[in-house]
């Protein structure tokens, strides 16, 4: 008897907010969700809500969800891929955007490669790339830096370092913040960076309230923009 073929691990992007999924997702996402019952997700409730929106007829009791978030013990993760090893396809579903990019799903993807499981990335919105596309900044040379340090002194040092790196190499520097601290970060950027450094702020990407603007720090200082609790991407180009 031959070895049973392994299932595939599909990386399934989700919407970046409350919008009809097929406004921003291709039909391949719907097809994948309709055929897969095993998922690695960050949050049970929001994952089920998203799956129901994409495929209303999907049987919710048939779903088996493995939670991967900051509370997950690393020793638990290998068992998540057991359905794939038994020949069943699985999905990794991000809370927003693309799995594995600024997302804990990368840990499962790395294990899948170790176990010889085929990884299939599906197309969907990435707030990082969409913001870079719309910024007018260098799309040939860029870096995503995740979250900046919380300590204000360390944050200021990091911002100056990123500004220098951008000035020296032309590299666009991308970072994010917890949405309720966005306004504070904007103020810190205005205080810390050079007046001629350009800043792109992209919020609510793909949503009806989308706002994307690029201008020099000197101009941002004169503009009041409420970013509170709105998912945002910040990019600087010195």
C-alpha positions in Angstrom: 0.0 0.0 0.0 1.2 3.5 -0.9 1.6 6.3 1.6 -1.6 8.3 2.0 -1.1 11.8 0.4 -1.0 14.7 2.8 -3.6 17.5 2.7 -2.6 21.0 1.7 -2.4 24.0 4.0 -4.3 27.0 2.4 -3.5 30.5 3.6 -6.8 32.3 3.4 -6.8 36.2 3.6 -9.8 37.9 5.2 -11.2 41.4 4.8 -9.6 44.4 6.5 -12.9 45.4 8.2 -16.7 45.1 7.9 -17.2 45.0 4.2 -18.9 42.4 1.9 -16.1 39.8 1.5 -16.5 39.4 -2.3 -16.0 43.1 -2.7 -12.3 42.6 -2.0 -11.7 38.8 -2.1 -11.6 36.6 -5.2 -14.0 33.7 -5.7 -11.1 31.3 -4.9 -11.5 32.2 -1.2 -15.2 31.2 -1.3 -14.3 27.9 -3.0 -11.6 27.1 -0.5 -13.8 27.9 2.5 -16.7 25.7 1.1 -14.3 22.7 0.8 -12.3 23.0 4.1 -13.6 22.2 7.6 -10.3 22.5 9.6 -8.8 25.9 10.3 -6.1 27.5 12.4 -7.5 30.9 13.6 -6.8 33.7 16.1 -10.3 34.0 17.4 -13.1 31.4 17.3 -16.0 33.9 17.2 -14.7 36.2 14.5 -13.4 33.3 12.3 -16.9 31.7 12.4 -18.5 35.1 11.6 -16.2 35.5 8.5 -16.7 32.0 7.3 -20.5 32.5 7.5 -20.3 35.7 5.6 -18.3 34.1 2.8 -20.3 30.9 2.7 -23.7 31.3 4.5 -24.7 27.6 3.8 -21.5 26.3 5.3 -22.2 23.9 8.2 -20.9 25.6 11.4 -21.0 22.4 13.5 -18.7 20.7 11.0 -16.0 23.3 11.5 -13.0 22.4 13.7 -11.0 25.4 14.7 -7.5 25.4 16.3 -6.7 28.7 18.2 -3.3 30.3 17.5 -2.8 33.5 19.4 -0.6 35.0 22.2 -2.1 32.5 24.7 -1.2 29.4 22.6 1.5 27.2 24.1 4.2 26.5 21.4 4.0 22.8 22.3 0.3 22.7 21.1 1.0 24.0 17.6 2.4 20.8 16.0 -0.8 18.9 16.7 -2.8 21.5 14.7 -1.5 20.0 11.5 -2.7 16.5 12.2 -5.6 16.7 9.8 -3.1 17.6 7.0 -1.1 14.5 7.9 -4.2 12.5 7.7 -4.9 13.7 4.1 -7.3 16.5 4.9 -6.9 20.1 3.6 -6.7 22.9 6.2 -6.9 26.7 6.2 -5.0 29.3 8.1 -7.3 32.3 8.5 -6.1 35.7 9.6 -8.1 38.1 11.7 -7.5 40.8 9.0 -5.6 40.6 5.8 -3.0 38.0 4.9 -2.0 35.1 7.1 1.6 35.0 8.1 2.2 38.7 7.5 2.2 40.6 10.8 0.2 37.5 11.9 0.9 34.5 14.2 0.0 32.1 11.4 3.6 32.1 10.3 4.4 29.6 13.0 2.1 27.0 11.5 3.3 27.7 8.0 6.9 27.1 9.1 5.9 23.7 10.6 4.1 22.7 7.5 7.3 23.1 5.5 9.1 21.0 8.0 6.5 18.3 7.7 6.4 18.3 3.9 2.9 19.7 3.7 2.2 21.8 0.6 1.5 25.5 1.5 -0.9 27.3 -0.9 -1.2 31.1 -0.4 -4.4 32.6 -1.7 -4.9 36.1 -3.0 -6.4 38.8 -0.8 -5.8 42.3 0.7 -2.6 43.2 2.5 -2.9 46.6 4.3 0.9 46.8 4.2 1.2 46.5 0.4 -1.9 48.5 -0.4 -0.6 51.4 1.8 2.8 51.2 0.1 1.1 51.1 -3.4 -0.8 54.3 -2.5 2.0 56.1 -0.8 4.1 57.2 -3.8 7.2 55.9 -1.9 9.9 53.5 -3.0 8.3 50.2 -3.8 11.6 48.7 -4.9 13.2 48.9 -1.5 11.1 48.9 1.7 11.0 47.4 5.2 8.1 46.5 7.4 9.1 47.1 11.1 5.9 46.0 12.9 5.3 47.8 16.2 7.6 50.5 17.5 8.8 50.4 21.1 6.2 51.5 23.6 8.7 53.4 25.8 8.8 57.0 24.5 12.6 57.4 24.7 13.2 54.1 22.9 10.5 55.0 20.3 12.1 58.3 19.6 15.5 56.6 19.1 13.9 54.0 16.8 12.2 56.7 14.7 15.4 58.6 14.2 17.1 55.4 13.2 14.5 54.5 10.7 14.6 58.1 9.3 18.4 57.9 8.9 18.1 54.5 7.2 15.5 55.8 4.8 17.6 58.9 4.0 20.8 56.9 3.5 19.3 54.0 1.4 16.0 55.4 0.0 14.2 52.6 1.8 10.5 53.2 2.7 10.0 52.4 6.4 6.6 50.9 7.2 5.2 50.4 10.8 1.9 50.0 12.7 0.4 50.9 16.0 -2.4 49.7 18.3 -5.4 51.6 16.9 -6.2 53.4 20.1 -2.7 54.9 20.2 -2.6 56.2 16.6 -3.2 59.8 17.5 -0.4 59.8 20.0 2.0 58.2 17.4 1.1 60.9 14.9 2.0 63.5 17.4 5.3 61.8 18.2 6.1 61.5 14.5 5.5 65.3 14.1 7.7 66.1 17.1 10.6 63.7 16.2 11.0 63.6 12.5 12.6 66.3 10.2 10.0 68.8 8.7 10.9 67.7 5.2 10.5 63.9 5.9 7.4 62.6 4.1 4.8 60.6 6.0 2.0 58.5 4.5 -0.9 57.6 6.8 -3.3 55.0 5.4 -6.4 54.1 7.5 -9.5 52.0 7.0 -8.0 50.5 3.8 -10.6 49.1 1.4 -13.5 50.4 3.6 -15.9 53.2 2.7 -14.1 55.4 5.3 -10.7 54.8 3.6 -8.2 57.7 4.1 -4.7 57.7 2.5 -2.5 60.8 2.5 1.2 61.5 1.9 2.8 64.8 2.8 5.8 66.3 4.6 5.8 66.3 8.4 5.7 70.1 8.3 2.3 69.8 6.5 1.0 67.1 8.9 1.6 69.5 11.8 -1.0 71.9 10.5 -3.6 69.2 9.9 -6.0 67.6 12.4 -6.8 64.0 11.5 -8.6 61.7 13.9 -7.0 58.3 13.7 -8.4 56.9 17.0 -9.3 53.2 16.9 -9.0 53.1 13.1 -6.6 50.4 11.6 -3.6 52.3 10.3 -0.4 51.9 8.4 2.4 54.5 8.7 5.2 54.9 6.2 8.1 57.3 6.2 10.4 58.3 3.4 13.2 60.7 4.2 
